[in-house]
C-alpha cells in the first residue's frame, strides 16, 4: 500500500519477511567490515543512534560538522552497497543512477533522531530513499523551514519511504521507537537505511 504524506511516498509493507531477513544478513556483513560508531553533533552532543555506511562515501558527524567521508572513522574504505538495497532503490525510484551512500542507523531502546533536513548532498534533485527494519519508529514530517505544524506516523519493518521533489528538503525525524515491537532483530531495535546520491 502506498501513502503520500506531504510529498513523502510511503510504501507500507514493501519488503516481506524473507526480504527483510536477507537485508539484515547483508547489513551484518557491512557492519563486520565497517563497525557501527557513535557520532557527536557539531555542538559536541552525542547522538543517540549508532551508525555506519556502505558505498563510495559514508556520512559522518563530528566537531567539524556534518559531511561525507571516503573512509570509515576507524580507517579503511566503506563496503559496497548490497545488491538487495540497490534493487529496492531501482525498483522504487526508476533511476539508472545508483546511490553513492547507504547510511545505516541503528536505534536502540530510547534512541531518536531530531528534526533535520538531508542537505549535505551536491544536487537536491535526486531523491532520498529510506528503508525501515525491526522495531517501529514514530516518523515526524515537518516543513521546509523549522517550526510549524507537523504530522506523524509509525513506520514499521518493511516500510520504504521515498523523499523527492518538494519533500526532498522537508524537515523530518524519528521521535521514538516502539522497542520490542518486532521480532526481526533478536535483541530488539530499529535499523534505518538511507540511500543518497551525494556527488
Backbone as JSON Lines, residues from 0, in Angstrom:
{"i":0,"aa":"X","n":[0.84,-1.19,0.0],"ca":[0.0,0.0,0.0],"c":[0.88,1.25,0.0]}
{"i":1,"aa":"X","n":[0.56,2.19,-0.86],"ca":[1.33,3.43,-0.95],"c":[0.52,4.59,-0.37]}
{"i":2,"aa":"X","n":[1.15,5.34,0.54],"ca":[0.58,6.56,1.09],"c":[1.42,7.75,0.64]}
{"i":3,"aa":"X","n":[0.8,8.91,0.55],"ca":[1.54,10.13,0.28],"c":[1.23,11.13,1.39]}
{"i":4,"aa":"X","n":[2.26,11.54,2.12],"ca":[2.1,12.49,3.22],"c":[3.07,13.64,2.99]}
{"i":5,"aa":"X","n":[2.53,14.8,2.67],"ca":[3.35,15.99,2.43],"c":[4.44,15.75,1.4]}
{"i":6,"aa":"X","n":[4.13,14.96,0.38],"ca":[5.08,14.68,-0.68],"c":[5.99,13.49,-0.42]}
{"i":7,"aa":"X","n":[5.93,12.91,0.78],"ca":[6.69,11.7,1.09],"c":[5.88,10.5,0.6]}
{"i":8,"aa":"X","n":[6.46,9.7,-0.27],"ca":[5.8,8.48,-0.74],"c":[6.17,7.34,0.21]}
{"i":9,"aa":"X","n":[5.19,6.8,0.89],"ca":[5.41,5.78,1.91],"c":[4.82,4.47,1.43]}
{"i":10,"aa":"X","n":[5.69,3.52,1.18],"ca":[5.3,2.21,0.66],"c":[5.23,1.24,1.85]}
{"i":11,"aa":"X","n":[4.02,1.07,2.37],"ca":[3.82,0.23,3.55],"c":[4.0,-1.25,3.18]}
{"i":12,"aa":"X","n":[4.8,-1.96,3.98],"ca":[4.97,-3.39,3.76],"c":[5.62,-3.75,2.44]}
{"i":13,"aa":"X","n":[6.46,-2.87,1.92],"ca":[7.08,-3.12,0.61],"c":[7.95,-4.38,0.63]}
{"i":14,"aa":"X","n":[8.64,-4.6,1.73],"ca":[9.51,-5.78,1.86],"c":[8.83,-6.83,2.73]}
{"i":15,"aa":"X","n":[8.73,-8.06,2.22],"ca":[8.14,-9.13,3.02],"c":[9.15,-9.65,4.03]}
{"i":16,"aa":"X","n":[8.72,-10.59,4.87],"ca":[9.57,-11.05,5.96],"c":[10.88,-11.66,5.46]}
{"i":17,"aa":"X","n":[10.81,-12.42,4.37],"ca":[12.03,-13.05,3.83],"c":[13.01,-12.0,3.34]}
{"i":18,"aa":"X","n":[12.5,-11.0,2.63],"ca":[13.37,-9.94,2.11],"c":[13.99,-9.14,3.26]}
{"i":19,"aa":"X","n":[13.21,-8.9,4.31],"ca":[13.75,-8.19,5.48],"c":[14.89,-8.99,6.11]}
{"i":20,"aa":"X","n":[14.69,-10.29,6.27],"ca":[15.73,-11.13,6.86],"c":[16.99,-11.13,6.02]}
{"i":21,"aa":"X","n":[16.84,-11.19,4.69],"ca":[18.01,-11.17,3.8],"c":[18.76,-9.84,3.93]}
{"i":22,"aa":"X","n":[18.01,-8.75,4.04],"ca":[18.66,-7.43,4.19],"c":[19.43,-7.35,5.5]}
{"i":23,"aa":"X","n":[18.86,-7.86,6.57],"ca":[19.56,-7.84,7.86],"c":[20.87,-8.62,7.75]}
{"i":24,"aa":"X","n":[20.86,-9.75,7.06],"ca":[22.1,-10.52,6.88],"c":[23.12,-9.71,6.1]}
{"i":25,"aa":"X","n":[22.68,-9.01,5.06],"ca":[23.58,-8.15,4.29],"c":[24.17,-7.04,5.17]}
{"i":26,"aa":"X","n":[23.33,-6.48,6.03],"ca":[23.78,-5.38,6.88],"c":[24.8,-5.88,7.9]}
{"i":27,"aa":"X","n":[24.59,-7.09,8.4],"ca":[25.58,-7.65,9.33],"c":[26.95,-7.77,8.67]}
{"i":28,"aa":"X","n":[26.98,-8.12,7.39],"ca":[28.24,-8.19,6.66],"c":[28.89,-6.8,6.54]}
{"i":29,"aa":"X","n":[28.06,-5.79,6.27],"ca":[28.58,-4.42,6.19],"c":[29.17,-4.0,7.53]}
{"i":30,"aa":"X","n":[28.43,-4.27,8.61],"ca":[28.87,-3.85,9.95],"c":[30.14,-4.6,10.37]}
{"i":31,"aa":"X","n":[30.3,-5.84,9.91],"ca":[31.53,-6.58,10.21],"c":[32.74,-5.91,9.59]}
{"i":32,"aa":"X","n":[32.56,-5.32,8.4],"ca":[33.67,-4.65,7.71],"c":[33.83,-3.2,8.15]}
{"i":33,"aa":"X","n":[32.72,-2.55,8.5],"ca":[32.73,-1.13,8.91],"c":[31.87,-1.01,10.16]}
{"i":34,"aa":"X","n":[32.43,-1.22,11.36],"ca":[31.62,-1.3,12.59],"c":[30.82,-0.03,12.87]}
{"i":35,"aa":"X","n":[29.69,-0.24,13.54],"ca":[28.89,0.89,14.0],"c":[29.7,1.78,14.91]}
{"i":36,"aa":"X","n":[29.48,3.09,14.82],"ca":[30.15,4.04,15.71],"c":[29.13,5.04,16.22]}
{"i":37,"aa":"X","n":[29.47,5.72,17.3],"ca":[28.57,6.68,17.93],"c":[29.07,8.09,17.66]}
{"i":38,"aa":"X","n":[28.43,8.81,16.73],"ca":[28.91,10.14,16.36],"c":[28.46,11.22,17.35]}
{"i":39,"aa":"X","n":[29.15,12.33,17.31],"ca":[28.74,13.54,18.02],"c":[28.14,14.52,17.03]}
{"i":40,"aa":"X","n":[27.27,15.4,17.51],"ca":[26.83,16.53,16.69],"c":[27.96,17.55,16.66]}
{"i":41,"aa":"X","n":[27.91,18.52,15.74],"ca":[28.93,19.57,15.74],"c":[28.98,20.38,17.03]}
{"i":42,"aa":"X","n":[27.92,20.27,17.84],"ca":[27.85,21.01,19.1],"c":[28.4,20.21,20.27]}
{"i":43,"aa":"X","n":[28.94,19.02,19.96],"ca":[29.57,18.21,20.99],"c":[28.63,17.28,21.72]}
{"i":44,"aa":"X","n":[27.36,17.24,21.33],"ca":[26.4,16.37,21.99],"c":[26.36,15.02,21.28]}
{"i":45,"aa":"X","n":[26.5,13.92,22.01],"ca":[26.47,12.61,21.35],"c":[25.08,12.29,20.79]}
{"i":46,"aa":"X","n":[25.05,11.7,19.6],"ca":[23.8,11.26,19.02],"c":[23.38,9.95,19.67]}
{"i":47,"aa":"X","n":[22.08,9.7,19.75],"ca":[21.6,8.5,20.41],"c":[21.6,7.29,19.49]}
{"i":48,"aa":"X","n":[21.75,7.51,18.19],"ca":[21.84,6.39,17.26],"c":[23.3,6.03,17.04]}
{"i":49,"aa":"X","n":[23.54,4.78,16.66],"ca":[24.85,4.37,16.18],"c":[24.74,4.19,14.67]}
{"i":50,"aa":"X","n":[25.85,4.37,13.96],"ca":[25.75,4.37,12.51],"c":[26.99,3.83,11.84]}
{"i":51,"aa":"X","n":[26.82,3.47,10.58],"ca":[27.9,3.18,9.66],"c":[27.34,3.41,8.26]}
{"i":52,"aa":"X","n":[28.12,3.11,7.24],"ca":[27.67,3.34,5.87],"c":[28.21,2.29,4.93]}
{"i":53,"aa":"X","n":[27.6,2.2,3.76],"ca":[28.1,1.42,2.64],"c":[28.1,2.33,1.42]}
{"i":54,"aa":"X","n":[29.0,2.06,0.49],"ca":[29.06,2.87,-0.73],"c":[30.43,3.49,-0.92]}
{"i":55,"aa":"X","n":[30.53,4.4,-1.89],"ca":[31.81,5.05,-2.16],"c":[32.16,6.09,-1.12]}
{"i":56,"aa":"X","n":[31.15,6.6,-0.41],"ca":[31.35,7.54,0.7],"c":[30.41,7.17,1.83]}
{"i":57,"aa":"X","n":[30.73,7.64,3.03],"ca":[29.88,7.42,4.18],"c":[29.6,8.74,4.88]}
{"i":58,"aa":"X","n":[28.43,8.82,5.53],"ca":[28.06,10.05,6.22],"c":[28.69,10.05,7.6]}
{"i":59,"aa":"X","n":[29.1,11.24,8.04],"ca":[29.83,11.36,9.29],"c":[29.44,12.65,9.98]}
{"i":60,"aa":"X","n":[29.42,12.62,11.3],"ca":[29.14,13.81,12.1],"c":[30.17,13.92,13.21]}
{"i":61,"aa":"X","n":[30.66,15.13,13.41],"ca":[31.64,15.37,14.47],"c":[31.8,16.86,14.71]}
{"i":62,"aa":"X","n":[32.81,17.22,15.49],"ca":[33.02,18.62,15.85],"c":[33.25,19.51,14.63]}
{"i":63,"aa":"X","n":[33.75,18.92,13.53],"ca":[34.0,19.72,12.32],"c":[32.78,19.78,11.41]}
{"i":64,"aa":"X","n":[31.64,19.23,11.85],"ca":[30.4,19.37,11.09],"c":[29.91,18.07,10.47]}
{"i":65,"aa":"X","n":[28.77,18.19,9.81],"ca":[28.19,17.06,9.08],"c":[28.85,16.99,7.71]}
{"i":66,"aa":"X","n":[29.21,15.79,7.28],"ca":[29.89,15.67,5.99],"c":[29.92,14.22,5.53]}
{"i":67,"aa":"X","n":[30.31,14.04,4.28],"ca":[30.58,12.71,3.76],"c":[32.09,12.49,3.75]}
{"i":68,"aa":"X","n":[32.49,11.28,4.09],"ca":[33.91,10.94,4.14],"c":[34.15,9.69,3.31]}
{"i":69,"aa":"X","n":[35.33,9.59,2.73],"ca":[35.65,8.45,1.87],"c":[36.14,7.24,2.66]}
{"i":70,"aa":"X","n":[36.41,7.41,3.94],"ca":[36.86,6.29,4.77],"c":[36.09,6.25,6.09]}
{"i":71,"aa":"X","n":[36.01,5.07,6.65],"ca":[35.39,4.84,7.96],"c":[36.25,5.53,9.03]}
{"i":72,"aa":"X","n":[35.64,6.02,10.12],"ca":[36.44,6.67,11.17],"c":[37.57,5.79,11.7]}
{"i":73,"aa":"X","n":[37.4,4.47,11.65],"ca":[38.45,3.57,12.1],"c":[39.49,3.26,11.05]}
{"i":74,"aa":"X","n":[39.33,3.87,9.86],"ca":[40.24,3.6,8.75],"c":[39.66,2.58,7.79]}
{"i":75,"aa":"X","n":[40.08,2.64,6.56],"ca":[39.59,1.69,5.57],"c":[38.4,2.22,4.8]}
{"i":76,"aa":"X","n":[38.19,1.64,3.63],"ca":[37.09,2.06,2.77],"c":[35.76,1.5,3.27]}
{"i":77,"aa":"X","n":[34.68,2.15,2.88],"ca":[33.35,1.64,3.19],"c":[33.06,0.43,2.31]}
{"i":78,"aa":"X","n":[32.32,-0.56,2.8],"ca":[31.92,-1.69,1.95],"c":[30.96,-1.24,0.84]}
{"i":79,"aa":"X","n":[30.85,-2.07,-0.18],"ca":[29.9,-1.79,-1.26],"c":[28.47,-1.87,-0.75]}
{"i":80,"aa":"X","n":[27.57,-1.13,-1.39],"ca":[26.15,-1.21,-1.05],"c":[25.62,-2.57,-1.51]}
{"i":81,"aa":"X","n":[25.0,-3.33,-0.64],"ca":[24.48,-4.65,-1.02],"c":[23.51,-4.57,-2.2]}
{"i":82,"aa":"X","n":[23.55,-5.57,-3.04],"ca":[22.71,-5.59,-4.24],"c":[21.23,-5.5,-3.91]}
{"i":83,"aa":"X","n":[20.8,-6.15,-2.83],"ca":[19.38,-6.12,-2.49],"c":[18.89,-4.7,-2.19]}
{"i":84,"aa":"X","n":[19.75,-3.87,-1.62],"ca":[19.38,-2.47,-1.36],"c":[19.3,-1.7,-2.67]}
{"i":85,"aa":"X","n":[20.25,-1.95,-3.56],"ca":[20.21,-1.3,-4.87],"c":[18.95,-1.69,-5.64]}
{"i":86,"aa":"X","n":[18.52,-2.94,-5.47],"ca":[17.3,-3.38,-6.15],"c":[16.08,-2.61,-5.66]}
{"i":87,"aa":"X","n":[16.01,-2.35,-4.36],"ca":[14.91,-1.54,-3.81],"c":[14.97,-0.13,-4.38]}
{"i":88,"aa":"X","n":[16.15,0.46,-4.41],"ca":[16.34,1.81,-4.96],"c":[15.85,1.87,-6.4]}
{"i":89,"aa":"X","n":[16.31,0.95,-7.22],"ca":[15.96,0.97,-8.63],"c":[14.47,0.7,-8.83]}
{"i":90,"aa":"X","n":[13.92,-0.21,-8.04],"ca":[12.52,-0.55,-8.18],"c":[11.56,0.58,-7.85]}
{"i":91,"aa":"X","n":[11.92,1.4,-6.85],"ca":[11.01,2.46,-6.42],"c":[11.32,3.83,-7.01]}
{"i":92,"aa":"X","n":[12.58,4.09,-7.35],"ca":[12.9,5.4,-7.95],"c":[12.85,5.36,-9.47]}
{"i":93,"aa":"X","n":[13.05,4.16,-10.07],"ca":[13.1,4.06,-11.53],"c":[14.36,4.66,-12.14]}
{"i":94,"aa":"X","n":[15.37,4.89,-11.3],"ca":[16.59,5.56,-11.77],"c":[17.66,4.55,-12.16]}
{"i":95,"aa":"X","n":[18.44,4.9,-13.19],"ca":[19.62,4.11,-13.53],"c":[20.8,4.5,-12.65]}
{"i":96,"aa":"X","n":[20.8,5.73,-12.15],"ca":[21.87,6.24,-11.31],"c":[21.72,5.64,-9.92]}
{"i":97,"aa":"X","n":[22.75,4.92,-9.48],"ca":[22.71,4.32,-8.15],"c":[23.17,5.31,-7.09]}
{"i":98,"aa":"X","n":[22.78,5.11,-5.83],"ca":[23.24,5.99,-4.75],"c":[24.73,5.83,-4.49]}
{"i":99,"aa":"X","n":[25.34,6.9,-4.0],"ca":[26.75,6.86,-3.6],"c":[26.9,6.35,-2.17]}
{"i":100,"aa":"X","n":[25.86,6.52,-1.38],"ca":[25.94,6.2,0.05],"c":[24.66,5.55,0.52]}
{"i":101,"aa":"X","n":[24.81,4.52,1.33],"ca":[23.69,3.96,2.1],"c":[24.07,4.12,3.57]}
{"i":102,"aa":"X","n":[23.48,5.1,4.21],"ca":[23.71,5.33,5.63],"c":[22.89,4.33,6.43]}
{"i":103,"aa":"X","n":[23.53,3.67,7.4],"ca":[22.88,2.67,8.24],"c":[22.82,3.22,9.66]}
{"i":104,"aa":"X","n":[21.61,3.5,10.14],"ca":[21.41,3.97,11.51],"c":[20.79,2.85,12.33]}
{"i":105,"aa":"X","n":[21.34,2.62,13.52],"ca":[20.74,1.65,14.44],"c":[20.19,2.39,15.65]}
{"i":106,"aa":"X","n":[18.89,2.19,15.9],"ca":[18.19,2.78,17.04],"c":[18.0,1.71,18.11]}
{"i":107,"aa":"X","n":[18.7,1.86,19.22],"ca":[18.45,1.01,20.37],"c":[17.32,1.59,21.21]}
{"i":108,"aa":"X","n":[17.05,0.98,22.35],"ca":[15.98,1.47,23.21],"c":[16.27,2.9,23.65]}
{"i":109,"aa":"X","n":[15.29,3.78,23.45],"ca":[15.44,5.18,23.84],"c":[16.07,6.07,22.79]}
{"i":110,"aa":"X","n":[16.53,5.52,21.68],"ca":[17.17,6.34,20.65],"c":[16.13,7.11,19.84]}
{"i":111,"aa":"X","n":[16.55,8.25,19.31],"ca":[15.67,9.08,18.49],"c":[16.52,9.85,17.5]}
{"i":112,"aa":"X","n":[15.87,10.54,16.59],"ca":[16.57,11.4,15.63],"c":[15.8,12.71,15.54]}
{"i":113,"aa":"X","n":[16.45,13.81,15.91],"ca":[15.79,15.1,15.89],"c":[15.41,15.55,14.49]}
{"i":114,"aa":"X","n":[14.57,16.56,14.4],"ca":[14.12,17.09,13.12],"c":[15.32,17.65,12.35]}
{"i":115,"aa":"X","n":[15.43,17.28,11.09],"ca":[16.58,17.68,10.28],"c":[16.22,17.64,8.8]}
{"i":116,"aa":"X","n":[17.05,18.28,8.0],"ca":[16.99,18.17,6.54],"c":[18.18,17.34,6.07]}
{"i":117,"aa":"X","n":[18.01,16.59,4.98],"ca":[19.14,15.92,4.33],"c":[19.67,16.88,3.27]}
{"i":118,"aa":"X","n":[20.72,17.63,3.62],"ca":[21.17,18.68,2.72],"c":[22.69,18.74,2.58]}
{"i":119,"aa":"X","n":[23.35,17.62,2.78],"ca":[24.8,17.58,2.61],"c":[25.2,17.05,1.23]}
{"i":120,"aa":"X","n":[24.21,16.88,0.35],"ca":[24.48,16.36,-0.98],"c":[24.63,17.51,-1.98]}
{"i":121,"aa":"X","n":[25.24,17.22,-3.12],"ca":[25.55,18.27,-4.1],"c":[24.32,18.69,-4.91]}
{"i":122,"aa":"X","n":[23.37,17.78,-5.12],"ca":[22.25,18.04,-6.02],"c":[20.97,17.5,-5.39]}
{"i":123,"aa":"X","n":[20.06,18.4,-5.01],"ca":[18.85,18.0,-4.3],"c":[17.75,17.49,-5.23]}
{"i":124,"aa":"X","n":[18.03,17.42,-6.53],"ca":[17.02,16.9,-7.44],"c":[16.92,15.38,-7.37]}
{"i":125,"aa":"X","n":[17.94,14.71,-6.79],"ca":[17.88,13.27,-6.61],"c":[17.1,12.94,-5.35]}
{"i":126,"aa":"X","n":[16.28,11.89,-5.37],"ca":[15.51,11.53,-4.16],"c":[16.39,10.89,-3.1]}
{"i":127,"aa":"X","n":[15.85,10.82,-1.9],"ca":[16.42,10.03,-0.81],"c":[15.45,8.89,-0.53]}
{"i":128,"aa":"X","n":[15.99,7.69,-0.37],"ca":[15.15,6.52,-0.11],"c":[15.51,5.95,1.25]}
{"i":129,"aa":"X","n":[14.48,5.63,2.03],"ca":[14.66,5.19,3.42],"c":[13.94,3.87,3.65]}
{"i":130,"aa":"X","n":[14.66,2.89,4.2],"ca":[14.1,1.56,4.49],"c":[14.07,1.35,6.0]}
{"i":131,"aa":"X","n":[12.94,0.89,6.52],"ca":[12.8,0.6,7.95],"c":[12.83,-0.9,8.18]}
{"i":132,"aa":"X","n":[13.63,-1.32,9.17],"ca":[13.73,-2.74,9.53],"c":[13.7,-2.86,11.05]}
{"i":133,"aa":"X","n":[12.98,-3.83,11.56],"ca":[12.93,-4.04,13.01],"c":[11.81,-3.26,13.68]}
{"i":134,"aa":"X","n":[12.08,-2.77,14.88],"ca":[11.05,-2.1,15.67],"c":[10.46,-0.88,14.96]}
{"i":135,"aa":"X","n":[9.18,-0.63,15.21],"ca":[8.5,0.51,14.61],"c":[9.08,1.82,15.13]}
{"i":136,"aa":"X","n":[9.12,2.83,14.25],"ca":[9.59,4.15,14.62],"c":[8.53,5.2,14.32]}
{"i":137,"aa":"X","n":[8.36,6.15,15.24],"ca":[7.38,7.22,15.04],"c":[8.04,8.32,14.22]}
{"i":138,"aa":"X","n":[7.65,8.4,12.96],"ca":[8.26,9.28,11.97],"c":[7.5,10.6,11.94]}
{"i":139,"aa":"X","n":[8.22,11.71,12.13],"ca":[7.59,13.03,12.14],"c":[7.99,13.79,10.87]}
{"i":140,"aa":"X","n":[7.0,14.36,10.19],"ca":[7.22,15.14,8.96],"c":[6.83,16.58,9.23]}
{"i":141,"aa":"X","n":[7.76,17.48,8.94],"ca":[7.52,18.9,9.17],"c":[7.35,19.69,7.89]}
{"i":142,"aa":"X","n":[8.13,20.75,7.79],"ca":[8.01,21.7,6.68],"c":[9.4,21.98,6.12]}
{"i":143,"aa":"X","n":[9.48,22.81,5.1],"ca":[10.79,23.13,4.51],"c":[11.55,24.15,5.35]}
{"i":144,"aa":"X","n":[10.9,24.72,6.35],"ca":[11.57,25.57,7.34],"c":[11.24,25.01,8.72]}
{"i":145,"aa":"X","n":[12.05,25.36,9.7],"ca":[11.81,24.85,11.05],"c":[10.5,25.41,11.63]}
{"i":146,"aa":"X","n":[9.87,24.59,12.46],"ca":[8.65,25.03,13.12],"c":[7.41,24.71,12.3]}
{"i":147,"aa":"X","n":[6.27,25.14,12.81],"ca":[5.01,24.91,12.13],"c":[4.41,23.56,12.46]}
{"i":148,"aa":"X","n":[3.26,23.3,11.88],"ca":[2.53,22.07,12.13],"c":[3.27,20.87,11.54]}
{"i":149,"aa":"X","n":[3.25,19.76,12.25],"ca":[3.87,18.53,11.77],"c":[2.85,17.4,11.75]}
{"i":150,"aa":"X","n":[3.19,16.34,11.05],"ca":[2.38,15.12,11.04],"c":[3.27,13.95,11.38]}
{"i":151,"aa":"X","n":[2.71,12.96,12.06],"ca":[3.48,11.8,12.48],"c":[2.77,10.51,12.08]}
{"i":152,"aa":"X","n":[3.55,9.48,11.79],"ca":[3.01,8.16,11.53],"c":[4.06,7.12,11.91]}
{"i":153,"aa":"X","n":[3.59,5.92,12.21],"ca":[4.51,4.83,12.56],"c":[5.03,4.16,11.3]}
{"i":154,"aa":"X","n":[6.35,4.05,11.21],"ca":[6.98,3.27,10.16],"c":[7.34,1.9,10.75]}
{"i":155,"aa":"X","n":[6.9,0.86,10.07],"ca":[7.09,-0.5,10.57],"c":[8.09,-1.24,9.69]}
{"i":156,"aa":"X","n":[8.52,-2.39,10.17],"ca":[9.52,-3.17,9.47],"c":[9.03,-3.53,8.07]}
{"i":157,"aa":"X","n":[9.85,-3.23,7.07],"ca":[9.5,-3.48,5.68],"c":[8.95,-2.28,4.95]}
{"i":158,"aa":"X","n":[8.68,-1.19,5.67],"ca":[8.2,0.04,5.01],"c":[9.38,0.76,4.34]}
{"i":159,"aa":"X","n":[9.08,1.37,3.19],"ca":[10.1,2.13,2.46],"c":[9.52,3.51,2.12]}
{"i":160,"aa":"X","n":[10.3,4.55,2.36],"ca":[9.89,5.93,2.11],"c":[10.78,6.53,1.03]}
{"i":161,"aa":"X","n":[10.16,7.23,0.07],"ca":[10.91,7.95,-0.96],"c":[10.62,9.44,-0.77]}
{"i":162,"aa":"X","n":[11.69,10.21,-0.58],"ca":[11.59,11.66,-0.4],"c":[12.17,12.32,-1.64]}
{"i":163,"aa":"X","n":[11.32,12.88,-2.46],"ca":[11.77,13.55,-3.67],"c":[10.93,14.79,-3.94]}
{"i":164,"aa":"X","n":[11.32,15.54,-4.96],"ca":[10.56,16.73,-5.32],"c":[10.51,17.73,-4.18]}
{"i":165,"aa":"X","n":[9.3,18.25,-3.91],"ca":[9.14,19.25,-2.85],"c":[9.47,18.69,-1.47]}
{"i":166,"aa":"X","n":[9.38,17.37,-1.3],"ca":[9.64,16.77,0.0],"c":[11.14,16.6,0.28]}
{"i":167,"aa":"X","n":[11.95,16.81,-0.74],"ca":[13.38,16.49,-0.6],"c":[14.05,17.26,0.54]}
{"i":168,"aa":"X","n":[13.66,18.51,0.76],"ca":[14.27,19.33,1.8],"c":[13.3,19.61,2.95]}
{"i":169,"aa":"X","n":[12.34,18.74,3.13],"ca":[11.42,18.88,4.25],"c":[12.06,18.33,5.52]}
{"i":170,"aa":"X","n":[11.87,19.05,6.62],"ca":[12.37,18.57,7.91],"c":[11.61,17.31,8.33]}
{"i":171,"aa":"X","n":[12.35,16.37,8.9],"ca":[11.76,15.11,9.35],"c":[12.63,14.53,10.46]}
{"i":172,"aa":"X","n":[12.07,13.6,11.21],"ca":[12.82,12.99,12.3],"c":[12.08,11.78,12.83]}
{"i":173,"aa":"X","n":[12.69,11.12,13.81],"ca":[12.08,9.95,14.47],"c":[12.0,10.27,15.96]}
{"i":174,"aa":"X","n":[10.79,10.42,16.47],"ca":[10.59,10.82,17.87],"c":[10.94,9.7,18.84]}
{"i":175,"aa":"X","n":[10.61,8.49,18.49],"ca":[10.9,7.36,19.38],"c":[10.67,6.07,18.62]}
{"i":176,"aa":"X","n":[11.16,4.98,19.19],"ca":[10.83,3.67,18.63],"c":[9.98,2.9,19.63]}
{"i":177,"aa":"X","n":[9.23,1.96,19.1],"ca":[8.42,1.09,19.94],"c":[9.26,-0.16,20.18]}
{"i":178,"aa":"X","n":[10.11,-0.08,21.21],"ca":[11.11,-1.12,21.42],"c":[10.46,-2.47,21.68]}
{"i":179,"aa":"X","n":[10.95,-3.49,20.97],"ca":[10.41,-4.83,21.13],"c":[9.17,-5.11,20.32]}
{"i":180,"aa":"X","n":[8.8,-4.2,19.41],"ca":[7.58,-4.4,18.62],"c":[7.78,-5.33,17.44]}
{"i":181,"aa":"X","n":[9.02,-5.66,17.12],"ca":[9.31,-6.55,16.0],"c":[10.23,-7.68,16.48]}
{"i":182,"aa":"X","n":[10.09,-8.84,15.86],"ca":[10.96,-9.97,16.18],"c":[12.1,-10.12,15.17]}
{"i":183,"aa":"X","n":[12.24,-9.16,14.25],"ca":[13.25,-9.29,13.2],"c":[14.67,-9.29,13.78]}
{"i":184,"aa":"X","n":[14.91,-8.41,14.75],"ca":[16.22,-8.34,15.4],"c":[16.1,-9.01,16.76]}
{"i":185,"aa":"X","n":[16.81,-10.08,17.03],"ca":[16.61,-10.86,18.26],"c":[16.7,-10.04,19.55]}
{"i":186,"aa":"X","n":[17.55,-9.02,19.57],"ca":[17.7,-8.21,20.78],"c":[16.92,-6.9,20.7]}
{"i":187,"aa":"X","n":[16.1,-6.74,19.7],"ca":[15.3,-5.54,19.55],"c":[16.07,-4.41,18.89]}
{"i":188,"aa":"X","n":[15.37,-3.33,18.59],"ca":[15.98,-2.17,17.95],"c":[15.48,-1.98,16.53]}
{"i":189,"aa":"X","n":[15.84,-0.85,15.98],"ca":[15.4,-0.47,14.63],"c":[16.62,-0.14,13.78]}
{"i":190,"aa":"X","n":[16.61,-0.66,12.56],"ca":[17.62,-0.29,11.56],"c":[16.95,0.57,10.51]}
{"i":191,"aa":"X","n":[17.57,1.68,10.18],"ca":[17.1,2.54,9.09],"c":[18.21,2.67,8.06]}
{"i":192,"aa":"X","n":[17.89,2.36,6.83],"ca":[18.82,2.51,5.71],"c":[18.41,3.72,4.9]}
{"i":193,"aa":"X","n":[19.32,4.63,4.64],"ca":[19.01,5.82,3.87],"c":[19.97,5.92,2.7]}
{"i":194,"aa":"X","n":[19.42,5.81,1.49],"ca":[20.24,5.85,0.28],"c":[20.21,7.25,-0.32]}
{"i":195,"aa":"X","n":[21.41,7.77,-0.65],"ca":[21.51,9.14,-1.17],"c":[22.5,9.19,-2.34]}
{"i":196,"aa":"X","n":[22.17,10.02,-3.32],"ca":[23.13,10.4,-4.36],"c":[23.88,11.62,-3.82]}
{"i":197,"aa":"X","n":[25.18,11.48,-3.66],"ca":[25.95,12.5,-2.95],"c":[26.62,13.47,-3.91]}
{"i":198,"aa":"X","n":[27.2,12.95,-4.98],"ca":[28.02,13.78,-5.86],"c":[27.2,14.33,-7.03]}
